[in-house]
Amino acid sequence: MSQIHHKTLQDLEFSIILESISKHCTSEKGKHQVLNIVPFSNKPNLEIALAQVHEYQGSLVSENRIPNHYFDAIDSEIKLLKIENSKLLPDAFLKIANISSTCNELIIHFQKFKEYYPTLSLLTDSLEFTKSIIDLIFKVITNYGEVQNKASELLNKIRKNLNEVRSQISVSFNRELAKYNKAGFLDDIRESYIENQPVLAVQAIHRKKVKGSVLGTSKTGSIVFIAPQNTLNLNRELQELLIEEKQEINRILRALTNDIRPFHPLIIEYVELLVALDVLKAKALYAQDINGIKPKFSTAQEINYIDAYHPILLEKNKSLHLPVIPQSLNLSSTQQIIVISGPNAGGKSITLKTIGLLQVMIQSGILIPVDEHSTTHFFDHILTDIGDNQSIENQLSTYSYRLKNMRGFLKKTTKNTLFLIDEFGTGSDPELGGALAEIFLEEFYERGAFGVITTHYTNLKVLADELENAVNANMTFNAKTLEPLFSLLIGQPGSSFTFEVAQKNGIPYSLINRAKKKIDKSKIRFDKTISKLQQERSNLQRNTLDMEQQSSKAKEHADMLAEKEAKIQEKLESFQTLYDTNQKILNIGRKTNELLNKYFQTNNKKEFKTNFEKWILIEKTKYDKAHPKVKKSKTQKVKEKQQKVEAQKVLKQTEKEVLTKVVTVREEKKKEEKIAAEKKASYIFKIDDKVRLIDSRACGIIEKIDKKKVTINYGMFTTNTTLEKIELVVAAKKKK
């Protein structure tokens, strides 16, 4: 059982979250279970529950998607199974068979994909897989919810007799119908049915001429409905057989119920599995709606929520297409208590409720909308004091009620407690109430509890500054426009902007000055100092942002210059390579020209050959020095040889696969060609079809069809041919 009080869940509006989740359930039992979710009382069970939701969430986009687990409610059927000699109806058996089949499929699925769903598979580990329930039911009941003929020999015999009697009734009635119709005794409608029994529509004046029982008359009395005597006798026999059939069906259903009764505990376990999966599916789908994740549970005592959203506000603003500003908040051994101050309507209470609601959700096995790097902690108690807690029932004032609440806090607060107090100390004289609030805060601090409070009291802001592991915080405001920025700033208290807000709302300046004279000047100076600090911080943040933007632009410019320099360097290197290549070609040409000129002058072939070979040798020596050969070791040569052999094997295997594929493709092509040929052969040509002669590219339009002869118009000329020699290009469009 959860140690988190119902009042905490009520203060944080946890029921709204449960309502949103329940909308994703497909069963009433699942909805009921969701609406009764409470936080877990121990961490191991919570870790399993969160892992199961996380795994189900992953299955929504996985190839190994969890099979459908919809089921029909069978609460009344389960109750009946407990009662000896009770009888279930065919529809109830079909529901049980469907549940058994669904659970068998789930057991197989989770066994097969146990590595994908290590915690979800725990749900089916102890469940029995059996086809006995399904076999027993479908041996007796059909898929359409009827008792089968073969369910018993007696039932089979009764139904054969029923068919025979029905056939006799039909023959007998048709004979009587034809007889009296020929005699002219029947009305135009001839026949009708009364209580599932065929009757003759006899004209009232001929009623005594027809043998049988009168079963009714028309409104006007002109028609008398008579069941022929022979048909009446057969119908009595039919009714007796129907009674026998009903008795035998009841006996069979009672026997089947007795056969299924031993599986009663297993059926309950099956339903529990399906309800559990329905709840997990609802949690996973809700997590998709709010981008919920499973934060890591820290071994240290700390909460570090990064970019945390209030889920109710997130859903509401999403429907209104409005933005939501996330909050980041950290509680740790060095930042044990946060005191948030500042003017009203700035978002203090929302920030307070965000951390409380997210903590309650995660401790209830519900994924939360925070950054994936966020961490949290499991608290034994989460205590809240939020809103106007005036108790009409107990005739307590707001302050009395809050004092009673503080008494409860003092009883339960330990090192593993998270407390959240909105407008701490209000409801009494500011100085007296503030002093008592200060003592409470010191007590919570000494006990090592974690907490977030909101306040306007100066003494609590001062205390937060004095305590080593407590910090002040404020919700940022635009000091000029007094518009809230909905961003939490840790490190300094916030000004209440009391007189500034009053002035903005049209209160005369003279009245504000009179109010200022009535209070301690030191308080005004303190509030002004805080206001000034907030303004300076706001200016500093704005300047920092400007500097960051300028720095970013400078970096982008530097990156652009570096990129240009790299491109220029690359071009220079390519130009240098081109120049060296051209110089080498010029040198070769110059040397070749020199040797040729000398040869033309002397006409000495031997000298030309010797000089040319000598020059080639010099150039080769230079090349070898610039590109020295690397001697390969014996191991490298063996390795290269093996690689060549492997490459040959791969090549042969590829060739084999390609040839196989070619054969397959050819066979498929032949099939396609055969289908196309059959389609072509069955096609009936029409006027305006676009066609061409076989083995020809020129296309024309059919102008005239006369039996097998066809006239084709090519635009500039027409030609006559036969239907066997043409093929379809585009069929003519159907005329509307």
LINJO-V272786 format. One record per backbone hydrogen bond with DSSP energy under -1.0 kcal/mol. NH is the residue of the N-H (numbers start at 1). CO is the residue of the C=O. E is the energy in kcal/mol with one decimal. If there is no record, write none. Layout:
# LINJO-V272786
nh->{NH NH}
co->{CO CO}
e->{E E}
This chain:
# LINJO-V272786
nh->{9 10 11 12 13 14 16 18 19 20 21 22 23 24 25 31 32 33 34 35 37 40 46 47 48 49 50 51 52 53 54 55 56 57 58 59 61 78 79 80 81 83 86 93 94 95 96 97 98 99 100 101 102 103 104 105 106 107 108 109 110 111 112 113 117 121 123 124 127 135 136 137 138 140 141 142 145 148 151 156 157 158 159 160 161 162 163 164 165 166 167 168 169 170 171 172 173 174 175 176 177 178 179 180 181 182 183 185 187 190 191 192 194 199 200 201 202 202 203 204 206 207 209 213 215 218 224 225 226 227 229 232 233 234 235 236 237 238 239 240 241 242 243 244 245 246 247 248 249 250 251 252 253 254 255 256 257 258 259 260 261 263 264 267 268 269 270 271 272 273 274 275 276 277 278 279 280 281 282 283 284 285 286 287 288 289 290 292 293 296 298 302 303 304 305 308 309 314 315 316 317 318 319 320 322 327 329 331 332 336 337 338 339 340 341 351 352 353 354 355 356 357 358 359 360 361 362 363 364 365 366 368 370 371 374 375 376 380 381 383 385 391 396 401 402 403 404 405 406 407 408 409 410 411 412 413 418 419 420 421 422 424 426 433 434 435 436 437 438 439 440 441 442 443 444 445 446 447 448 449 450 451 452 453 454 455 461 462 463 464 465 466 467 470 471 473 474 475 476 478 482 485 489 491 501 502 503 504 505 506 507 512 513 514 515 516 517 519 524 525 526 527 528 529 530 531 532 533 534 535 536 537 538 539 540 541 542 543 544 545 546 547 548 549 550 551 552 553 554 555 556 557 558 559 560 561 562 563 564 565 566 567 568 569 570 571 572 573 574 575 576 577 578 579 580 581 582 583 584 585 586 587 588 589 590 591 592 593 594 595 596 597 598 599 600 601 602 603 608 609 610 611 612 613 614 615 616 617 618 619 620 621 622 623 624 625 626 627 637 638 639 640 641 642 643 644 645 646 647 648 649 650 651 652 653 654 655 656 657 658 659 660 661 662 663 664 665 666 667 668 669 670 671 672 673 674 675 676 677 678 679 680 681 682 688 689 690 691 692 694 696 700 701 702 703 704 706 709 710 711 712 713 714 716 719 721 723 725 726 727 729 730}
co->{5 6 7 8 10 9 13 14 15 16 17 18 19 21 22 27 28 29 30 31 34 363 42 43 44 45 46 47 48 49 50 51 52 53 54 55 58 74 75 76 77 80 83 89 90 91 92 93 94 95 96 97 98 99 100 101 102 103 104 105 106 107 108 109 113 117 120 121 124 131 132 133 134 137 137 146 142 140 148 152 153 154 155 156 157 158 159 160 161 162 163 164 165 166 167 168 169 170 171 172 173 174 175 176 177 178 179 180 201 187 189 199 197 192 226 190 200 224 185 222 203 204 206 227 225 223 202 216 200 213 211 228 229 230 231 232 233 234 235 236 237 238 239 240 241 242 243 244 245 246 247 248 249 250 251 252 253 254 255 256 257 260 261 263 264 265 266 267 268 269 270 271 272 273 274 275 276 277 278 279 280 281 282 283 284 285 286 287 368 374 376 300 331 375 329 327 369 310 311 312 313 314 315 316 317 308 305 303 335 469 469 451 471 453 473 347 348 349 350 351 352 353 354 355 356 357 358 359 361 362 361 293 368 306 371 304 296 416 416 418 420 396 391 397 398 399 400 401 402 403 404 405 406 407 408 409 381 450 383 452 385 454 423 429 430 431 432 433 434 435 436 437 438 439 440 441 442 443 445 444 417 336 419 338 421 340 457 458 459 460 461 462 463 467 337 339 489 341 487 483 478 476 474 472 497 498 499 500 501 503 502 508 509 510 511 512 513 516 520 521 522 523 524 525 526 527 528 529 530 531 532 533 534 535 536 537 538 539 540 541 542 543 544 545 546 547 548 549 550 551 552 553 554 555 556 557 558 559 560 561 562 563 564 565 566 567 568 569 570 571 572 573 574 575 576 577 578 579 580 581 582 583 584 585 586 587 588 589 590 591 592 593 594 595 596 597 598 599 604 605 606 607 608 609 610 611 612 613 614 615 616 617 618 619 620 621 622 623 633 634 635 636 637 638 639 640 641 642 643 644 645 646 647 648 649 650 651 652 653 654 655 656 657 658 659 660 661 662 663 664 665 666 667 668 669 670 671 672 673 674 675 676 677 678 702 686 730 700 727 725 693 691 713 689 711 711 709 706 721 704 719 701 717 714 712 710 708 722 723 692 690 690}
e->{-1.4 -2.2 -2.9 -1.9 -1.2 -2.6 -1.0 -1.9 -2.2 -1.9 -2.1 -2.7 -1.1 -2.0 -1.7 -2.1 -2.6 -2.4 -2.4 -2.6 -1.9 -3.4 -1.4 -2.8 -1.8 -2.3 -2.7 -2.1 -2.3 -1.9 -2.6 -2.6 -2.4 -2.6 -1.9 -1.8 -1.2 -2.4 -1.9 -2.2 -2.0 -1.1 -1.4 -1.7 -2.0 -1.9 -2.1 -2.6 -2.3 -2.2 -2.5 -2.5 -2.6 -2.4 -2.3 -2.1 -2.0 -2.7 -2.2 -2.3 -2.7 -1.7 -2.4 -2.4 -2.1 -2.2 -1.6 -1.0 -1.1 -3.0 -2.7 -2.1 -2.8 -1.5 -3.6 -3.0 -1.8 -3.6 -1.4 -2.1 -2.3 -2.8 -2.5 -1.7 -2.3 -2.5 -2.2 -2.1 -2.8 -2.7 -1.9 -2.1 -2.8 -2.2 -2.4 -3.0 -2.8 -2.3 -1.9 -2.2 -2.9 -2.4 -2.2 -2.6 -2.1 -1.9 -1.3 -2.3 -3.3 -1.0 -3.1 -2.2 -2.4 -2.7 -3.3 -2.8 -1.3 -2.7 -2.7 -2.4 -2.1 -1.2 -1.5 -1.9 -2.9 -2.2 -3.3 -3.3 -2.1 -2.8 -1.1 -2.3 -1.9 -1.7 -2.6 -2.1 -1.6 -2.1 -2.4 -1.9 -2.0 -2.3 -1.9 -2.0 -2.6 -2.5 -2.2 -2.3 -2.7 -2.4 -1.9 -2.5 -2.9 -2.1 -2.1 -2.6 -2.3 -1.9 -1.8 -2.1 -1.8 -2.1 -2.1 -2.6 -1.9 -2.0 -2.5 -2.4 -2.4 -2.1 -2.2 -2.5 -2.4 -2.3 -1.9 -2.3 -2.3 -2.6 -2.0 -2.4 -2.4 -2.6 -2.1 -2.2 -1.7 -1.7 -1.7 -3.2 -2.7 -1.5 -2.9 -1.3 -2.8 -2.6 -2.3 -3.4 -2.0 -2.6 -2.2 -2.2 -2.8 -1.8 -1.8 -1.2 -3.5 -2.5 -2.4 -3.1 -1.2 -2.3 -1.3 -2.1 -2.8 -3.3 -2.4 -2.1 -2.3 -3.0 -2.4 -1.8 -1.7 -3.2 -2.4 -1.9 -2.3 -2.7 -2.6 -1.8 -1.4 -1.1 -2.2 -2.1 -1.6 -2.9 -2.0 -1.9 -2.2 -1.7 -1.3 -2.5 -2.2 -1.0 -2.5 -2.6 -2.3 -2.4 -2.2 -2.1 -2.5 -2.0 -1.5 -2.0 -2.6 -1.5 -1.7 -2.7 -2.4 -2.6 -2.5 -1.8 -3.0 -2.7 -1.6 -3.7 -1.7 -1.8 -2.1 -2.4 -1.9 -1.7 -2.3 -2.5 -2.2 -2.2 -2.5 -2.2 -2.6 -1.7 -1.4 -1.8 -2.5 -1.9 -1.9 -2.6 -2.0 -2.0 -1.3 -2.4 -2.3 -2.2 -1.3 -1.5 -2.6 -1.2 -2.6 -2.3 -2.2 -1.0 -2.7 -2.3 -2.9 -2.6 -2.7 -3.1 -3.0 -1.8 -2.4 -2.3 -1.6 -1.5 -2.3 -1.7 -2.4 -1.8 -2.1 -2.1 -1.6 -1.0 -1.3 -2.7 -2.6 -2.7 -2.9 -2.8 -2.4 -2.6 -3.2 -2.9 -2.6 -2.2 -2.9 -2.9 -2.5 -2.7 -3.1 -2.9 -2.3 -3.0 -2.9 -2.5 -2.4 -2.9 -2.6 -2.4 -2.7 -3.0 -2.4 -2.4 -2.9 -2.4 -2.4 -2.5 -2.7 -2.8 -2.2 -2.6 -2.6 -2.2 -2.4 -2.8 -2.3 -2.1 -2.6 -2.7 -2.2 -2.3 -2.7 -2.5 -2.1 -2.7 -2.7 -2.3 -2.3 -2.8 -2.8 -2.3 -2.6 -2.7 -2.2 -2.3 -2.6 -2.5 -2.4 -2.5 -2.9 -2.7 -2.6 -2.6 -2.2 -2.4 -2.3 -2.5 -1.9 -2.0 -2.6 -1.6 -2.5 -3.1 -1.9 -2.7 -2.6 -2.7 -2.3 -2.5 -2.3 -2.1 -2.5 -2.3 -2.1 -2.3 -2.3 -2.3 -2.1 -2.1 -2.8 -2.0 -1.9 -2.3 -2.2 -2.4 -2.7 -2.7 -2.2 -2.5 -2.5 -2.2 -2.3 -3.0 -2.6 -2.3 -2.3 -2.7 -2.5 -2.7 -2.9 -2.7 -2.7 -2.6 -2.6 -3.0 -2.7 -2.4 -2.7 -2.9 -2.5 -2.4 -3.2 -3.0 -2.5 -2.7 -2.8 -2.8 -2.4 -2.7 -3.0 -2.6 -2.8 -2.9 -2.7 -2.6 -2.8 -2.8 -2.8 -1.8 -2.2 -1.6 -3.1 -2.6 -2.0 -2.3 -1.9 -2.8 -2.5 -2.2 -3.2 -1.3 -3.0 -2.5 -2.8 -2.8 -2.9 -3.0 -3.0 -1.0 -2.2 -2.3 -2.2 -1.2 -1.1 -2.7 -3.0 -1.7}
